[in-house]
Amino acid sequence: MESNPAGQSAASDSEETRRRLTSEVAEVEGAIAMVAAGHASRVTLAGLKFGEQLARRFQAEAASKGVTLDPIPFAEDAGCDLIVRRIDE
């Protein structure tokens, strides 16, 4: 049976993307919880690949907890930093 390096690479990329997205979701949820609980007034998550999409996804949930999400996009759609802060700040 022949090996398919291209197929393996695509599967590896897909798995890496899944792991990264899962990790970034956990980071955003944790930052929202930390700020909402008053443990920090602001948290900056740096170098997120999916930050803008996650900001849109979690904005309503964050707002219901008194928190806002402010993405700072990188040039050429290469990801972003995400500021998680209290709305009253």
C-alpha positions as CSV (number, residue, x, y, z in Angstrom):
1,M,0.0,0.0,0.0
2,E,1.3,3.4,-0.9
3,S,1.7,6.2,1.5
4,N,-0.2,9.5,0.9
5,P,1.9,12.3,2.5
6,A,-0.5,15.0,1.1
7,G,-3.5,13.3,2.7
8,Q,-1.6,12.9,6.0
9,S,-0.6,16.5,5.9
10,A,-4.2,17.6,5.4
11,A,-5.4,15.4,8.3
12,S,-2.6,16.8,10.4
13,D,-3.5,20.4,9.5
14,S,-7.2,19.7,10.3
15,E,-6.3,18.1,13.7
16,E,-4.0,21.0,14.5
17,T,-6.7,23.5,13.6
18,R,-9.2,21.7,15.8
19,R,-6.8,21.7,18.7
20,R,-6.0,25.3,18.3
21,L,-9.6,26.3,18.1
22,T,-10.5,24.3,21.2
23,S,-7.6,25.9,23.1
24,E,-8.6,29.4,22.0
25,V,-12.3,28.8,23.0
26,A,-11.1,27.8,26.4
27,E,-8.9,30.8,26.7
28,V,-11.7,33.2,25.8
29,E,-14.2,31.5,28.1
30,G,-11.6,31.6,31.0
31,A,-10.8,35.3,30.4
32,I,-14.5,36.2,30.3
33,A,-15.1,34.3,33.6
34,M,-12.0,35.9,35.2
35,V,-13.1,39.5,34.3
36,A,-16.8,38.8,35.1
37,A,-15.8,37.5,38.5
38,G,-13.8,40.6,39.2
39,H,-10.4,38.8,39.4
40,A,-9.1,41.2,36.7
41,S,-10.5,44.3,35.1
42,R,-8.9,43.5,31.8
43,V,-7.2,40.5,30.1
44,T,-5.4,40.6,26.8
45,L,-5.2,37.3,24.9
46,A,-2.4,37.6,22.4
47,G,-1.8,35.9,19.1
48,L,-5.2,34.3,18.6
49,K,-5.7,32.7,15.2
50,F,-9.5,32.7,15.6
51,G,-9.9,35.8,17.8
52,E,-12.2,37.8,15.6
53,Q,-14.6,34.9,15.1
54,L,-14.5,34.1,18.8
55,A,-15.2,37.7,19.7
56,R,-18.3,37.6,17.5
57,R,-19.4,34.2,18.9
58,F,-19.0,35.2,22.6
59,Q,-19.9,38.9,22.5
60,A,-23.6,38.5,23.6
61,E,-22.6,36.0,26.4
62,A,-19.8,38.3,27.6
63,A,-22.1,41.4,27.5
64,S,-24.7,39.5,29.7
65,K,-21.9,39.2,32.3
66,G,-20.8,42.9,32.0
67,V,-17.8,42.1,29.8
68,T,-16.9,43.3,26.3
69,L,-14.5,41.7,23.8
70,D,-12.4,44.0,21.6
71,P,-10.4,42.3,18.9
72,I,-7.2,44.0,17.6
73,P,-6.7,42.5,14.1
74,F,-3.3,41.8,12.7
75,A,-2.4,42.8,9.1
76,E,-3.4,40.5,6.3
77,D,-6.0,38.6,8.3
78,A,-3.3,36.7,10.3
79,G,-5.2,36.6,13.6
80,C,-5.6,39.1,16.4
81,D,-5.1,40.0,20.0
82,L,-8.3,40.1,22.0
83,I,-9.0,42.5,24.9
84,V,-11.5,41.2,27.4
85,R,-12.6,44.0,29.8
86,R,-15.4,45.1,32.0
87,I,-18.0,47.2,30.2
88,D,-17.8,50.0,32.8
89,E,-14.1,50.4,32.4
